[in-house]
Amino acid sequence: MDARTDALSKEEAKLKRLTGQNMGITNTAILLFDLAMLVSSAALVQRGELTFDGALIAVLALFSSFGPTVALANLGATLQNTFAAGNRVLDILDEEPVVDEVTGQKEVEFTGAEAEHVTFSYGGEDILSDVSVRFPERSVVGIVGRSGSGKSTLAKTFNAVLLPSGGKVYVEGMIAKSGNEFNAFIQVNAERRGVEFIFENDKLFNRQSLGGVELTKQQIEDLNMGKAIFVEGMERKDGEIFSSYVKLDEATGRPAYTRYNPDSPEGAREIYIPKEINGVKITAEEQQQLREGKTIFLNDMVNRKGEEFSSFIKADLETGRLSYSRTPDGFEQRAEFKIPAKVWDVELTRKQRADLQDGKAVLVEGIKGYDGKTISQYVKANFNQGRLDFYNENPDRKRDASQRNVVANAQKQGQEQSNRKSKGAGIA
């Protein structure tokens, strides 16, 4: 879009230069004719072949004759711009509305609008990039920018005609299936492959327990202050017991569970090592070895199928996840993660695959949601875990996004669940 706008601006500047050159040549020619007429008349008067009055009348007649001629010559350029503007007005009047007019409903009062880190792309080119803006109630706000800078696109995200590929927009006066009116933030959800609504009160954590474990007043306050807490002995729906660090997702306000402390710095992560792995209790010394990135060996573990097995175990020092290998050096011999050719049936270009291989985030457009609508998501390779991570915002542009909007690949989640114990206490 920007490239096309720049091209049109260059063509317009070229036409203006050409028009200026033509006018310069015309005015120079007129000036030369006027000077020639003046010199000729003066010479004729000096020789007595022409009276002064006759010379004056001839010179003035010539001077005044060029004005209407020049105006008539420039009429084409003026009319061309006028016709172009008129055609544009007629095209706008003939346009079909993008959305149907809603009538017979309750009048919606405007109480403000807001956009947070909104990104929108056309054909892989960012039109809006990390835009945040707020429109207070009873205020007049002007959006200024050159053609193609995204003014109309931003406006269309507020009435949900266009859905942002990143960030979220606060929309008022939406109607639920029940007929009730509601206000909410809308954003694209990669895991659900569709649009999700985020309500303002969702960001306030007011539950008293997590996984059957009662939370202290201090833990609830810490969560609402954006801090991570550690909760031990929670129970999943299938009865599995686990412990985890918990922190509220900044975008949705929902609890996010990790085996590492998200408040600890990268490169010096505080990770959680369970006291029991697949039914086998481990010693404090073995826990410390795993925290230091060393390998331990456990016998008689039980997998989800109820089968006994033995394995070498090593913890990822960044995520806290446990890996298993039949040999002590098998962790280094794992096959290198290969970038797939497609993401959710969307063919990746050669450049996209090269960028992913280099550790960069790329925007994948045209992902089909379950409702048939297309969405866009940023994708980045996680070489430590051998998977692709999905983001609402560009994680390379905003480092904090890596802890906020990441959605793990569903297949990888299934592999992780297969490592959990099917009975009794399991790993977190």
C-alpha positions in Angstrom: 0.0 0.0 0.0 2.8 2.4 0.9 4.7 1.5 -2.3 1.6 2.2 -4.4 1.0 5.5 -2.6 4.6 6.6 -3.2 4.4 5.7 -6.8 1.2 7.8 -7.3 2.9 10.7 -5.4 5.9 10.4 -7.8 3.6 10.4 -10.8 1.8 13.4 -9.5 5.0 15.3 -8.9 6.2 14.4 -12.4 3.0 15.8 -13.9 3.3 19.0 -11.9 6.9 19.4 -13.1 5.8 18.9 -16.7 2.9 21.4 -16.3 5.3 23.9 -14.8 7.8 23.4 -17.7 5.0 23.9 -20.3 3.8 27.0 -18.5 7.4 28.4 -18.4 7.9 27.8 -22.1 4.6 29.4 -22.9 5.2 32.5 -20.8 8.7 32.8 -22.2 7.3 32.7 -25.8 4.7 35.3 -24.9 7.3 37.5 -23.4 9.5 37.2 -26.5 6.6 38.0 -28.9 5.7 41.0 -26.7 9.2 42.3 -26.8 9.4 41.8 -30.6 6.2 43.7 -31.0 7.3 46.5 -28.8 10.7 46.8 -30.6 9.1 46.7 -34.0 6.5 49.3 -33.1 9.2 51.6 -31.7 11.2 51.3 -35.0 8.2 52.0 -37.2 7.3 55.1 -35.1 10.9 56.3 -35.3 10.9 56.0 -39.1 7.6 57.8 -39.3 5.8 54.9 -40.9 3.5 54.5 -37.9 2.0 57.0 -35.5 2.4 56.7 -31.7 -1.3 56.1 -31.2 -1.3 53.3 -33.8 1.7 51.6 -32.2 0.3 51.8 -28.7 -3.0 50.3 -29.8 -1.2 47.4 -31.6 1.1 46.7 -28.7 -1.8 46.7 -26.1 -3.9 44.5 -28.4 -1.1 41.9 -28.6 -0.5 42.0 -24.9 -4.1 41.4 -24.0 -4.7 38.7 -26.6 -2.5 36.0 -24.8 -4.4 35.9 -21.5 -7.6 34.2 -22.7 -5.5 31.9 -25.0 -3.3 30.7 -22.0 -6.4 30.2 -19.8 -8.1 28.2 -22.5 -4.9 26.1 -23.0 -4.7 25.3 -19.3 -8.4 24.4 -19.1 -7.8 20.8 -19.9 -5.5 20.2 -16.9 -8.0 21.9 -14.6 -11.0 20.0 -15.9 -9.1 16.7 -15.6 -8.6 17.2 -11.9 -12.2 18.3 -11.5 -13.6 15.3 -13.4 -11.4 12.9 -11.3 -12.7 14.4 -8.1 -16.3 14.2 -9.4 -15.9 10.5 -10.4 -14.5 9.7 -6.9 -17.5 11.3 -5.3 -19.9 9.3 -7.6 -18.0 6.1 -6.8 -18.4 6.8 -3.1 -22.1 7.4 -3.5 -22.4 4.1 -5.4 -20.5 2.0 -2.9 -22.4 -0.8 -1.2 -22.2 -0.7 2.6 -19.7 -3.1 4.1 -22.0 -3.9 7.0 -25.8 -3.9 7.1 -27.5 -1.1 8.9 -28.9 -2.1 12.3 -32.3 -0.6 13.0 -34.8 -1.1 15.8 -32.2 -1.6 18.5 -31.4 0.2 21.6 -29.4 3.4 21.0 -25.8 2.9 22.0 -24.1 5.7 23.9 -20.4 6.3 23.2 -18.4 6.1 26.4 -14.9 5.9 24.8 -12.9 3.6 22.6 -9.4 2.2 22.9 -6.8 0.2 20.9 -3.8 -1.6 22.4 -0.7 -2.5 20.4 -2.9 -3.1 17.2 -1.2 -4.5 14.1 -2.9 -5.0 10.7 -1.4 -6.2 7.5 -2.4 -6.2 3.8 -0.6 -8.9 1.8 2.2 -9.3 4.3 2.9 -5.5 4.6 2.1 -3.9 7.9 -0.3 -1.0 7.6 -0.7 -0.6 11.3 2.2 -1.5 13.5 1.9 -1.6 17.3 -0.6 1.2 17.4 -2.1 2.2 20.8 -4.6 5.0 21.0 -7.5 6.1 23.3 -10.6 8.2 22.4 -12.1 9.6 25.7 -15.8 10.3 26.0 -16.9 13.8 24.9 -13.7 14.5 23.1 -12.8 15.4 19.5 -9.7 13.5 18.2 -8.2 14.0 14.8 -6.1 11.3 13.0 -3.6 13.0 10.6 -1.5 11.1 8.1 -0.7 10.9 4.4 -2.8 8.7 2.1 -2.3 5.0 2.8 -0.9 5.5 6.3 -3.7 3.5 7.9 -6.2 6.1 9.1 -9.3 4.3 7.6 -7.9 0.9 8.5 -7.7 2.0 12.2 -11.2 3.3 12.1 -12.5 0.1 10.6 -10.9 -2.0 13.4 -13.0 -0.1 15.9 -16.3 -1.1 14.3 -15.0 -4.7 13.8 -15.2 -4.4 10.0 -11.5 -5.4 10.0 -10.0 -7.6 12.7 -6.4 -6.7 13.9 -3.8 -9.4 13.3 -2.1 -8.3 16.6 -3.2 -6.5 19.7 -6.8 -5.8 20.7 -9.5 -3.2 20.2 -12.2 -2.2 22.7 -15.7 -2.4 21.0 -18.9 -1.1 22.5 -22.5 -2.0 21.9 -22.1 -5.5 20.6 -25.1 -7.8 20.7 -24.9 -11.3 22.1 -27.0 -14.2 20.8 -29.3 -13.7 23.8 -30.0 -10.2 22.6 -28.1 -8.5 25.5 -25.7 -5.7 24.8 -22.1 -6.0 25.9 -18.7 -4.2 25.6 -15.4 -6.1 25.3 -12.0 -6.1 23.8 -11.6 -8.3 20.7 -8.5 -10.0 19.5 -7.5 -13.0 17.4 -6.8 -16.2 19.3 -4.3 -18.6 17.6 -5.3 -21.6 19.6 -9.0 -21.3 18.8 -8.2 -20.0 15.3 -10.9 -17.3 15.7 -11.9 -14.2 17.6 -12.2 -14.1 21.3 -13.8 -11.5 23.6 -11.9 -10.1 26.7 -14.0 -8.4 29.3 -12.6 -5.7 31.5 -13.4 -7.5 34.7 -11.6 -10.6 33.4 -8.3 -8.9 34.1 -9.1 -8.9 37.9 -8.3 -12.2 39.5 -10.9 -12.7 42.2 -10.9 -16.5 42.6 -10.0 -17.9 46.0 -8.4 -21.2 44.8 -6.5 -22.8 41.9 -6.8 -26.5 41.2 -8.4 -27.1 44.6 -5.6 -25.3 46.5 -6.8 -22.3 48.6 -4.8 -19.2 47.9 -3.6 -16.8 50.6 -4.6 -13.1 50.5 -1.0 -12.2 49.6 -0.9 -14.7 46.7 -4.1 -13.1 45.2 -2.7 -9.6 45.7 0.6 -10.7 44.0 -1.3 -12.1 41.0 -3.3 -8.9 40.5 0.0 -6.9 40.8 1.4 -8.9 37.9 3.7 -11.1 40.0 4.2 -14.9 39.7 3.4 -17.2 42.6 4.1 -20.8 43.2 1.2 -23.2 44.0 1.9 -26.7 45.1 -0.4 -29.7 45.0 -3.0 -28.6 42.5 -5.3 -31.1 40.9 -6.2 -31.4 37.2 -9.6 -32.4 35.9 -8.3 -35.9 35.3 -7.2 -36.2 38.9 -3.5 -35.7 38.3 -1.7 -33.7 41.0 0.8 -31.1 39.9 2.6 -28.0 41.1 3.5 -24.9 39.0 4.4 -21.3 38.9 1.3 -19.2 38.1 1.1 -15.7 36.6 -1.8 -13.9 35.0 -1.6 -13.4 31.2 -1.4 -9.7 30.6 -3.6 -9.9 27.5 -6.5 -12.1 28.8 -6.1 -12.0 32.6 -6.2 -15.8 32.8 -3.8 -17.8 34.9 -0.8 -19.2 32.9 1.0 -22.2 34.3 4.8 -22.7 33.8 7.5 -24.9 35.3 9.8 -21.9 35.5 9.4 -18.6 37.4 8.5 -16.1 34.6 9.7 -13.2 36.8 13.3 -14.7 36.9 15.7 -13.4 34.2 16.5 -15.3 31.0 19.7 -17.3 31.4 19.2 -17.6 35.1 15.7 -19.1 35.3 14.3 -20.4 38.6 12.8 -23.8 37.6 10.6 -26.2 39.6 11.8 -29.8 39.9 9.1 -32.1 41.3 9.8 -34.5 44.2 8.4 -37.4 42.2 8.7 -38.3 38.5 6.4 -40.8 37.0 5.8 -42.5 40.3 9.5 -42.6 41.4 10.5 -40.3 44.3 13.8 -38.5 43.8 16.3 -37.3 46.4 17.1 -33.7 47.1 20.5 -34.3 45.5 18.9 -35.5 42.3 16.6 -32.5 42.3 19.6 -30.2 42.6 21.4 -32.0 39.8 18.5 -31.5 37.5 18.4 -27.8 38.4 22.1 -27.5 37.4 21.3 -29.1 34.0 22.9 -32.4 34.8 21.5 -35.8 33.8 20.1 -38.4 36.3 18.9 -42.0 35.7 15.7 -43.4 37.2 14.4 -47.0 37.2 10.9 -48.4 37.4 9.0 -45.3 36.3 5.4 -45.8 35.0 4.1 -44.1 31.8 0.5 -43.2 31.0 -0.1 -46.6 29.6 0.8 -48.2 32.9 4.1 -49.6 31.5 7.3 -49.6 33.5 10.3 -48.0 31.9 13.8 -46.6 32.9 15.4 -43.5 31.4 18.0 -40.8 31.7 16.3 -37.5 32.5 17.5 -33.9 31.9 15.7 -30.6 32.6 15.6 -27.6 30.2 17.1 -24.8 32.2 14.9 -22.2 30.5 11.5 -23.9 30.7 11.9 -26.5 33.4 10.5 -29.2 31.1 11.9 -32.7 31.5 13.4 -34.6 28.6 13.9 -38.4 28.5 16.6 -40.4 26.7 17.8 -44.0 26.6 21.4 -43.0 26.6 23.2 -40.2 28.6 24.3 -38.5 25.4 21.0 -38.9 23.6 20.0 -35.3 24.5 22.7 -33.9 22.3 22.0 -36.3 19.6 18.4 -35.3 19.1 17.4 -34.5 15.5 17.5 -30.8 14.7 14.1 -29.2 14.6 13.1 -28.7 11.0 10.9 -25.8 9.8 7.7 -27.2 8.3 6.6 -26.3 4.8 3.1 -25.4 6.0 1.5 -23.9 9.1 -2.1 -24.8 9.4 -2.4 -25.6 5.7 -0.8 -22.2 4.8 2.3 -22.7 2.6 5.3 -20.9 3.9 7.5 -18.9 1.4 11.2 -19.6 1.1 11.9 -16.3 2.8 9.5 -17.1 5.7 11.2 -20.5 6.3 14.7 -18.9 6.1 13.6 -16.2 8.7 12.2 -18.9 11.0 15.4 -20.9 10.7 17.4 -17.7 11.7 15.2 -17.4 14.8 13.1 -14.5 13.5 9.4 -14.1 13.8 7.3 -14.1 10.7 3.6 -13.2 10.1 1.5 -16.0 8.6 -1.7 -14.8 7.0 -4.7 -16.7 5.7 -5.0 -19.2 8.6 -8.6 -20.5 8.4 -10.5 -20.3 11.6 -13.2 -22.8 12.6 -15.8 -20.2 11.7 -14.4 -19.9 8.2 -12.8 -16.5 8.7 -9.1 -16.0 8.1 -6.8 -14.8 10.8 -3.1 -13.9 11.0 -0.5 -14.8 13.6 3.1 -14.2 14.2 5.1 -17.5 14.3 8.6 -18.1 15.8 10.6 -21.3 16.1 11.3 -22.6 19.5 14.5 -24.7 18.9 14.8 -25.7 22.6 11.4 -27.4 22.6 11.3 -28.4 18.9 8.1 -26.6 18.1 6.6 -23.4 16.7 5.2 -20.7 19.1 2.3 -18.4 18.1 1.9 -14.8 19.1 -0.7 -12.1 18.7 2.0 -9.4 18.6 5.4 -9.5 17.0 7.8 -10.9 19.7 10.8 -9.5 17.9 9.4 -5.9 18.1 8.3 -6.2 21.7 10.4 -8.5 23.9 7.7 -8.6 26.6 5.3 -10.3 24.2 7.2 -13.5 24.6 5.7 -13.8 28.1 2.3 -12.6 27.2 0.6 -14.0 24.1 2.4 -17.2 23.3 0.2 -20.1 22.4 1.9 -23.6 22.3 1.3 -25.8 19.3 -1.4 -28.3 20.1 0.6 -31.3 18.9 3.4 -30.3 21.3 1.0 -30.1 24.2 -0.2 -33.6 23.4 3.4 -34.8 23.6 3.9 -33.1 26.9 0.8 -34.7 28.4 2.1 -38.1 27.4 5.0 -37.5 29.8 2.8 -37.0 32.8 1.9 -39.8 35.2 -1.5 -41.4 34.8 -2.0 -42.2 38.5 -0.9 -40.6 41.7 1.4 -37.6 41.8 2.9 -36.5 38.6 5.4 -33.9 37.3 4.4 -30.3 37.1 
